[in-house]
Amino acid sequence: MLMHSICFLQITSKNLLGNSWNLNLQYTKSVSKEFSINVGRTHGVYAAGCVGFFVRTASYGVGYGKLFQKDQSIDVYKLYGDLGVFTSFPLINPVFRLEYNHISQFKTDFLKPEIGLHFVFFDVTYSHAFQLNKLELANPIRHGLNFRIRLYNIGNWKDQSPRRKMLPYEEGKNKFYESK
């Protein structure tokens, strides 16, 4: 568990902009239905050991969505940031996401925090949207269940797995030590 905590806190300044691209396809079921596509940067870290593996993603980006309410289609513009953790043992995989949504047709803005489960390439979250400017509108995205498919360019993710080196053969014994 200590390894997970160390990996979770290691974001260096050179990787602040992320080490890969991501693409999210999202479906939200609330009072209305929303389909959206998001693109952004991700800082991904993974580690594998004798007990299992660990993946942490921190992402941010922009998005565009279509909100379908009754018989009308509404454009939604988004900014988002999220943090997700996936471990093979224990199987506790939280994701936290914060979205800023702008609906230009109503000239209104929403702040939408989400919490849920993260499975690296798939998220299931619950969200509640708070209207930032008080207009006399019903909140079309108030409570929602979100399903998100995530696609990453994983090639540049940081591997923080413990490594072992073998020392030269010595009197019939092989000795191992952990590298630094």
N, C-alpha and C positions, 0 to 999 in steps of 0.2 A: 504494500500500500504506500510505503514511503517513496518508492520509485515513481508511482503514479503522481504523487504530490510534486515531486521534483520536476517531472516532465511537464506537468500542468503549468508551472510557474516560469519555465524557461522560454521567454520570448525575447529575443535579442533585438537591438535597435536596427541591425542590418536586415532583419526579416520582418520589420514592422509593416511593410507593404505586402507581405505574403510571399509564399514560395510556389504558388500554383494558382491557376484560374479555376473558377467553378461556374457551373450552370445549374440552376434550380428550376424545376417544373413543379408548380404548386396548384393544388385544388383546395379551396376552402368552402366548407358547408356551414352556413350560418342562416340568418333570416333570408339571405340571398345566397347565390352561388358565385364563386370567383375563381377564374383560371388566370394564372400569371406565370411569367417567365422572368427570372432574375439572373444577372451575370455579375461576377465580382472576383475578388481575390481571397485566397485562403492561406492561412499559415497552418500547415499540417505537420504533426509529429506522430511517430509511431515507435513502438518498442515491443520486442518479443523476448520472452524468457522461458524458463522451465515451467512456470505456472500457467502462462497464457500470453495474451497480447493486449496492447493498449493503443488506442488511437485518440488524438485530440485535434479538433479543428476549430479555428477561430476565423470567421469569414465576415466580409463586408461587401456591399455593392449596391447596385441600382436595379430597378425592375419596372415592369409594365404589366398591368393586368386588366381584365375585363370583368366587370361586376354585372351579373344578370339579376335584376329585381323586377318581378312581375313581368311586364312586357317591354321593359327598356334595358338598354345596354349602356353601361357607364364605364368611362376610362379611369384607371387608377394608376398613379405614378408613385414609386416607392424608393425609399432608402432603407437599408437594413444592415444589421450587425448581429452575429450570433456566435455562440460558443457551445460546442458539443464535445462530449467525452464518451468513448465506447471502450469497455473492458470485457474480456472474456470471462474473468472471474474476479470478484463477484459480478453478477450480471445486473449492474446498476448503471444505466446509460442516460444521464440527463442532457437535455439541450435547452438553452436559454436563448431567445431571439427577441430583438426589439426592432419594430418596423415603424417608419414614418410614412403614412399614406396621404397623398394629396388627391382629392377628387375635384378636378377643374370645373366640371359642369355645375357643381354646387358651391364652388369656391370655399371648400372646407377641408380641414386637415384632421388627421387622426393619429394618435400614438397607440401602437398595438403591441404590447408585450405578450410573449408566448412562452410556455413551458411544456415540456413533454419528453418523449423518448427518442434517442438518437441511435441509429443503426448504421452509421457511416454513410451509406448511400440512400438511406430512406429515413424520414422523420415523421412522427405523428405528434402533433402538439395541440394544446388548447390555447385559445387566445381570447382576450377581451380588449376591445378598442375603446379608447377614450377620445371624445371629440374635443379638439383644442380650441376652436372658436365656436362660441355658443350661437348657433343658428336654430331656427325653429324647424329642424329636420329630424326625422327619426334616424337613428344610427343604423345604417344598413349592414354594418359588419361588427355589431356589438359583441356577441358571443360566437365563437367559431371553432370548428374542429378542422385542423389543417393536415393535409397529407402532402409530403414534399419528396420528390425524387431528386437526388443530388448527383451530379457528374463532376468529377475532378480530373485534373492533370496531375497525377500522383508522382510523376518522375522526380520531382525536386523535394519531396517531403523529407524531413529530418529523421534519420534513423538513430534512436537512442537505446538500442538493444545492448545489453552487456556483452562484451567480447572477451574471448579467452585466447591466449597464445600458448603454444607448446614450446617448451625449452628443448634444447638439443638433448638427444638420448644420453642418459647418464647412468652407468653401472646397472643396467637392466631395469631402470625405473623411468617412467615418463612423469615429469612434474608440470603442473599447470599453475599459472598465476593469472590474476585478473589485470588486464591492461588499464592504463589510465587515460 
